[in-house]
Amino acid sequence: MNRSKIVAIVTGAISILLAIAYLIIVQILDYRDMQPAPISQINSTPLVMTDTTQYISVDKMLSWVE
């Protein structure tokens, strides 16, 4: 076998091993029992936003064009 064919086989084997390792890691992480955080541990403060921009009427916009 020539060198390029050996490199292709080795690269394919490494790719398959990485894919299998990835799937195993995903399964392990997915298997964990993930519980949502209790409400008492979530630091949330109410946020009030107001819109202070002034709207420009269409008439004023058109007067600038003229």
N, CA, C and O atoms as a printed pandas DataFrame, in Angstrom:
     atom_number atom_name residue_name chain_id  residue_number  x_coord  y_coord  z_coord
0              1         N          MET        A               1    0.846   -1.191    0.000
1              2        CA          MET        A               1    0.000    0.000    0.000
2              3         C          MET        A               1    0.885    1.246    0.000
3              4         O          MET        A               1    1.945    1.288    0.625
4              5         N          ASN        A               2    0.423    2.219   -0.699
5              6        CA          ASN        A               2    1.220    3.435   -0.758
6              7         C          ASN        A               2    0.924    4.334    0.448
7              8         O          ASN        A               2   -0.026    4.099    1.194
8              9         N          ARG        A               3    1.732    5.340    0.619
9             10        CA          ARG        A               3    1.681    6.196    1.807
10            11         C          ARG        A               3    0.344    6.927    1.938
11            12         O          ARG        A               3   -0.177    7.030    3.048
12            13         N          SER        A               4   -0.220    7.429    0.863
13            14        CA          SER        A               4   -1.464    8.203    0.936
14            15         C          SER        A               4   -2.633    7.338    1.410
15            16         O          SER        A               4   -3.522    7.823    2.111
16            17         N          LYS        A               5   -2.632    6.063    1.029
17            18        CA          LYS        A               5   -3.701    5.173    1.462
18            19         C          LYS        A               5   -3.582    4.877    2.964
19            20         O          LYS        A               5   -4.590    4.784    3.664
20            21         N          ILE        A               6   -2.359    4.734    3.445
21            22        CA          ILE        A               6   -2.145    4.498    4.881
22            23         C          ILE        A               6   -2.566    5.721    5.693
23            24         O          ILE        A               6   -3.200    5.589    6.740
24            25         N          VAL        A               7   -2.215    6.896    5.213
25            26        CA          VAL        A               7   -2.605    8.141    5.895
26            27         C          VAL        A               7   -4.116    8.263    5.930
27            28         O          VAL        A               7   -4.667    8.685    6.946
28            29         N          ALA        A               8   -4.800    7.910    4.862
29            30        CA          ALA        A               8   -6.259    7.990    4.810
30            31         C          ALA        A               8   -6.883    7.017    5.810
31            32         O          ALA        A               8   -7.849    7.370    6.487
32            33         N          ILE        A               9   -6.355    5.814    5.912
33            34        CA          ILE        A               9   -6.900    4.825    6.843
34            35         C          ILE        A               9   -6.680    5.272    8.286
35            36         O          ILE        A               9   -7.585    5.166    9.113
36            37         N          VAL        A              10   -5.483    5.771    8.591
37            38        CA          VAL        A              10   -5.188    6.239    9.953
38            39         C          VAL        A              10   -6.066    7.433   10.304
39            40         O          VAL        A              10   -6.598    7.509   11.411
40            41         N          THR        A              11   -6.218    8.354    9.378
41            42        CA          THR        A              11   -7.068    9.527    9.619
42            43         C          THR        A              11   -8.520    9.112    9.844
43            44         O          THR        A              11   -9.186    9.653   10.727
44            45         N          GLY        A              12   -9.009    8.175    9.069
45            46        CA          GLY        A              12  -10.371    7.679    9.258
46            47         C          GLY        A              12  -10.553    7.002   10.594
47            48         O          GLY        A              12  -11.580    7.185   11.247
48            49         N          ALA        A              13   -9.561    6.212   11.019
49            50        CA          ALA        A              13   -9.642    5.536   12.315
50            51         C          ALA        A              13   -9.661    6.548   13.458
51            52         O          ALA        A              13  -10.422    6.398   14.414
52            53         N          ILE        A              14   -8.823    7.575   13.356
53            54        CA          ILE        A              14   -8.806    8.623   14.388
54            55         C          ILE        A              14  -10.155    9.335   14.421
55            56         O          ILE        A              14  -10.672    9.626   15.499
56            57         N          SER        A              15  -10.721    9.613   13.273
57            58        CA          SER        A              15  -12.015   10.281   13.199
58            59         C          SER        A              15  -13.111    9.441   13.855
59            60         O          SER        A              15  -13.946    9.967   14.590
60            61         N          ILE        A              16  -13.105    8.156   13.590
61            62        CA          ILE        A              16  -14.120    7.273   14.183
62            63         C          ILE        A              16  -13.938    7.191   15.691
63            64         O          ILE        A              16  -14.921    7.200   16.431
64            65         N          LEU        A              17  -12.683    7.111   16.163
65            66        CA          LEU        A              17  -12.433    7.070   17.611
66            67         C          LEU        A              17  -12.888    8.362   18.294
67            68         O          LEU        A              17  -13.467    8.322   19.379
68            69         N          LEU        A              18  -12.628    9.499   17.661
69            70        CA          LEU        A              18  -13.089   10.775   18.225
70            71         C          LEU        A              18  -14.608   10.847   18.258
71            72         O          LEU        A              18  -15.176   11.356   19.225
72            73         N          ALA        A              19  -15.271   10.356   17.234
73            74        CA          ALA        A              19  -16.736   10.369   17.193
74            75         C          ALA        A              19  -17.314    9.492   18.292
75            76         O          ALA        A              19  -18.280    9.878   18.951
76            77         N          ILE        A              20  -16.734    8.322   18.495
77            78        CA          ILE        A              20  -17.221    7.423   19.550
78            79         C          ILE        A              20  -16.975    8.046   20.920
79            80         O          ILE        A              20  -17.844    7.975   21.790
80            81         N          ALA        A              21  -15.804    8.655   21.130
81            82        CA          ALA        A              21  -15.512    9.320   22.406
82            83         C          ALA        A              21  -16.492   10.453   22.658
83            84         O          ALA        A              21  -16.961   10.635   23.782
84            85         N          TYR        A              22  -16.803   11.214   21.617
85            86        CA          TYR        A              22  -17.775   12.309   21.750
86            87         C          TYR        A              22  -19.142   11.778   22.156
87            88         O          TYR        A              22  -19.782   12.330   23.051
88            89         N          LEU        A              23  -19.591   10.720   21.510
89            90        CA          LEU        A              23  -20.899   10.154   21.846
90            91         C          LEU        A              23  -20.925    9.632   23.275
91            92         O          LEU        A              23  -21.932    9.783   23.967
92            93         N          ILE        A              24  -19.843    9.023   23.724
93            94        CA          ILE        A              24  -19.784    8.533   25.105
94            95         C          ILE        A              24  -19.847    9.699   26.088
95            96         O          ILE        A              24  -20.565    9.628   27.085
96            97         N          ILE        A              25  -19.105   10.767   25.816
97            98        CA          ILE        A              25  -19.128   11.934   26.704
98            99         C          ILE        A              25  -20.516   12.556   26.743
99           100         O          ILE        A              25  -20.988   12.938   27.814
100          101         N          VAL        A              26  -21.170   12.662   25.607
101          102        CA          VAL        A              26  -22.526   13.232   25.564
102          103         C          VAL        A              26  -23.486   12.362   26.354
103          104         O          VAL        A              26  -24.333   12.884   27.079
104          105         N          GLN        A              27  -23.372   11.054   26.232
105          106        CA          GLN        A              27  -24.256   10.160   26.983
106          107         C          GLN        A              27  -24.022   10.295   28.479
107          108         O          GLN        A              27  -24.979   10.299   29.253
108          109         N          ILE        A              28  -22.776   10.404   28.896
109          110        CA          ILE        A              28  -22.478   10.561   30.330
110          111         C          ILE        A              28  -23.048   11.874   30.848
111          112         O          ILE        A              28  -23.660   11.906   31.916
112          113         N          LEU        A              29  -22.854   12.954   30.104
113          114        CA          LEU        A              29  -23.377   14.251   30.545
114          115         C          LEU        A              29  -24.899   14.275   30.532
115          116         O          LEU        A              29  -25.516   14.915   31.383
116          117         N          ASP        A              30  -25.501   13.592   29.584
117          118        CA          ASP        A              30  -26.959   13.556   29.489
118          119         C          ASP        A              30  -27.556   12.668   30.574
119          120         O          ASP        A              30  -28.704   12.868   30.971
120          121         N          TYR        A              31  -26.806   11.707   31.050
121          122        CA          TYR        A              31  -27.300   10.776   32.056
122          123         C          TYR        A              31  -27.429   11.435   33.431
123          124         O          TYR        A              31  -28.221   10.992   34.263
124          125         N          ARG        A              32  -26.651   12.493   33.665
125          126        CA          ARG        A              32  -26.701   13.165   34.960
126          127         C          ARG        A              32  -28.100   13.708   35.207
127          128         O          ARG        A              32  -28.802   14.109   34.279
128          129         N          ASP        A              33  -28.487   13.714   36.468
129          130        CA          ASP        A              33  -29.806   14.209   36.841
130          131         C          ASP        A              33  -29.716   15.714   37.070
131          132         O          ASP        A              33  -29.252   16.165   38.117
132          133         N          MET        A              34  -30.154   16.467   36.106
133          134        CA          MET        A              34  -30.066   17.921   36.202
134          135         C          MET        A              34  -31.361   18.470   36.790
135          136         O          MET        A              34  -32.437   18.308   36.214
136          137         N          GLN        A              35  -31.241   19.114   37.932
137          138        CA          GLN        A              35  -32.385   19.732   38.592
138          139         C          GLN        A              35  -32.283   21.247   38.425
139          140         O          GLN        A              35  -31.188   21.803   38.508
140          141         N          PRO        A              36  -33.402   21.916   38.194
141          142        CA          PRO        A              36  -33.345   23.378   38.102
142          143         C          PRO        A              36  -33.017   23.991   39.464
143          144         O          PRO        A              36  -33.326   23.414   40.507
144          145         N          ALA        A              37  -32.397   25.149   39.440
145          146        CA          ALA        A              37  -32.028   25.829   40.676
146          147         C          ALA        A              37  -33.285   26.282   41.412
147          148         O          ALA        A              37  -34.241   26.733   40.782
148          149         N          PRO        A              38  -33.292   26.167   42.732
149          150        CA          PRO        A              38  -34.438   26.668   43.494
150          151         C          PRO        A              38  -34.587   28.179   43.317
151          152         O          PRO        A              38  -33.611   28.888   43.070
152          153         N          ILE        A              39  -35.794   28.646   43.445
153          154        CA          ILE        A              39  -36.065   30.073   43.254
154          155         C          ILE        A              39  -35.278   30.912   44.255
155          156         O          ILE        A              39  -34.876   32.032   43.936
156          157         N          SER        A              40  -35.050   30.388   45.461
157          158        CA          SER        A              40  -34.346   31.155   46.484
158          159         C          SER        A              40  -32.894   31.404   46.108
159          160         O          SER        A              40  -32.290   32.335   46.641
160          161         N          GLN        A              41  -32.311   30.622   45.224
161          162        CA          GLN        A              41  -30.919   30.793   44.837
162          163         C          GLN        A              41  -30.751   31.691   43.613
163          164         O          GLN        A              41  -29.626   32.032   43.246
164          165         N          ILE        A              42  -31.828   32.066   42.997
165          166        CA          ILE        A              42  -31.754   32.918   41.815
166          167         C          ILE        A              42  -31.846   34.371   42.270
167          168         O          ILE        A              42  -32.850   34.789   42.847
168          169         N          ASN        A              43  -30.796   35.130   42.008
169          170        CA          ASN        A              43  -30.787   36.546   42.378
170          171         C          ASN        A              43  -31.353   37.352   41.220
171          172         O          ASN        A              43  -30.640   37.662   40.265
172          173         N          SER        A              44  -32.603   37.682   41.303
173          174        CA          SER        A              44  -33.197   38.483   40.241
174          175         C          SER        A              44  -33.848   39.714   40.866
175          176         O          SER        A              44  -34.658   39.619   41.788
176          177         N          THR        A              45  -33.474   40.840   40.343
177          178        CA          THR        A              45  -34.070   42.085   40.805
178          179         C          THR        A              45  -34.959   42.608   39.688
179          180         O          THR        A              45  -34.621   42.495   38.509
180          181         N          PRO        A              46  -36.087   43.176   40.061
181          182        CA          PRO        A              46  -36.983   43.687   39.019
182          183         C          PRO        A              46  -36.320   44.838   38.258
183          184         O          PRO        A              46  -35.609   45.658   38.840
184          185         N          LEU        A              47  -36.561   44.879   36.988
185          186        CA          LEU        A              47  -35.978   45.892   36.130
186          187         C          LEU        A              47  -37.103   46.662   35.461
187          188         O          LEU        A              47  -37.972   46.075   34.815
188          189         N          VAL        A              48  -37.082   47.974   35.617
189          190        CA          VAL        A              48  -38.089   48.820   35.006
190          191         C          VAL        A              48  -37.411   49.647   33.936
191          192         O          VAL        A              48  -36.420   50.329   34.197
192          193         N          MET        A              49  -37.957   49.581   32.714
193          194        CA          MET        A              49  -37.395   50.350   31.619
194          195         C          MET        A              49  -38.455   51.318   31.110
195          196         O          MET        A              49  -39.624   50.962   30.956
196          197         N          THR        A              50  -38.029   52.525   30.857
197          198        CA          THR        A              50  -38.949   53.509   30.304
198          199         C          THR        A              50  -38.364   54.042   29.006
199          200         O          THR        A              50  -37.147   54.146   28.850
200          201         N          ASP        A              51  -39.232   54.370   28.100
201          202        CA          ASP        A              51  -38.808   54.911   26.821
202          203         C          ASP        A              51  -38.856   56.429   26.906
203          204         O          ASP        A              51  -39.929   57.020   27.029
204          205         N          THR        A              52  -37.694   57.051   26.841
205          206        CA          THR        A              52  -37.628   58.503   26.978
206          207         C          THR        A              52  -37.346   59.199   25.655
207          208         O          THR        A              52  -37.087   60.403   25.627
208          209         N          THR        A              53  -37.393   58.463   24.580
209          210        CA          THR        A              53  -37.125   59.087   23.281
210          211         C          THR        A              53  -38.349   59.871   22.831
211          212         O          THR        A              53  -39.482   59.528   23.167
212          213         N          GLN        A              54  -38.110   60.905   22.082
213          214        CA          GLN        A              54  -39.197   61.707   21.536
214          215         C          GLN        A              54  -39.401   61.304   20.090
215          216         O          GLN        A              54  -38.457   61.209   19.307
216          217         N          TYR        A              55  -40.621   61.077   19.770
217          218        CA          TYR        A              55  -40.942   60.664   18.410
218          219         C          TYR        A              55  -41.101   61.887   17.527
219          220         O          TYR        A              55  -41.667   62.894   17.950
220          221         N          ILE        A              56  -40.607   61.803   16.313
221          222        CA          ILE        A              56  -40.698   62.891   15.351
222          223         C          ILE        A              56  -41.846   62.578   14.408
223          224         O          ILE        A              56  -41.934   61.472   13.876
224          225         N          SER        A              57  -42.708   63.531   14.204
225          226        CA          SER        A              57  -43.842   63.305   13.320
226          227         C          SER        A              57  -43.369   63.277   11.867
227          228         O          SER        A              57  -42.292   63.774   11.537
228          229         N          VAL        A              58  -44.177   62.700   11.033
229          230        CA          VAL        A              58  -43.841   62.594    9.617
230          231         C          VAL        A              58  -43.792   63.976    8.985
231          232         O          VAL        A              58  -42.978   64.217    8.094
232          233         N          ASP        A              59  -44.644   64.881    9.429
233          234        CA          ASP        A              59  -44.642   66.241    8.872
234          235         C          ASP        A              59  -43.301   66.937    9.105
235          236         O          ASP        A              59  -42.790   67.612    8.212
236          237         N          LYS        A              60  -42.726   66.776   10.309
237          238        CA          LYS        A              60  -41.451   67.401   10.596
238          239         C          LYS        A              60  -40.346   66.775    9.753
239          240         O          LYS        A              60  -39.444   67.474    9.292
240          241         N          MET        A              61  -40.413   65.471    9.552
241          242        CA          MET        A              61  -39.411   64.802    8.747
242          243         C          MET        A              61  -39.465   65.284    7.311
243          244         O          MET        A              61  -38.425   65.497    6.689
244          245         N          LEU        A              62  -40.676   65.461    6.772
245          246        CA          LEU        A              62  -40.812   65.907    5.391
246          247         C          LEU        A              62  -40.427   67.372    5.245
247          248         O          LEU        A              62  -39.980   67.781    4.173
248          249         N          SER        A              63  -40.587   68.169    6.293
249          250        CA          SER        A              63  -40.209   69.576    6.193
250          251         C          SER        A              63  -38.694   69.714    6.103
251          252         O          SER        A              63  -38.204   70.685    5.526
252          253         N          TRP        A              64  -37.944   68.771    6.657
253          254        CA          TRP        A              64  -36.487   68.822    6.537
254          255         C          TRP        A              64  -36.036   68.514    5.123
255          256         O          TRP        A              64  -34.995   68.998    4.678
256          257         N          VAL        A              65  -36.811   67.716    4.420
257          258        CA          VAL        A              65  -36.450   67.329    3.071
258          259         C          VAL        A              65  -36.588   68.509    2.108
259          260         O          VAL        A              65  -35.790   68.662    1.183
260          261         N          GLU        A              66  -37.581   69.320    2.330
261          262        CA          GLU        A              66  -37.845   70.427    1.399
262          263         C          GLU        A              66  -36.841   71.518    1.459
263          264         O          GLU        A              66  -36.954   72.501    0.727
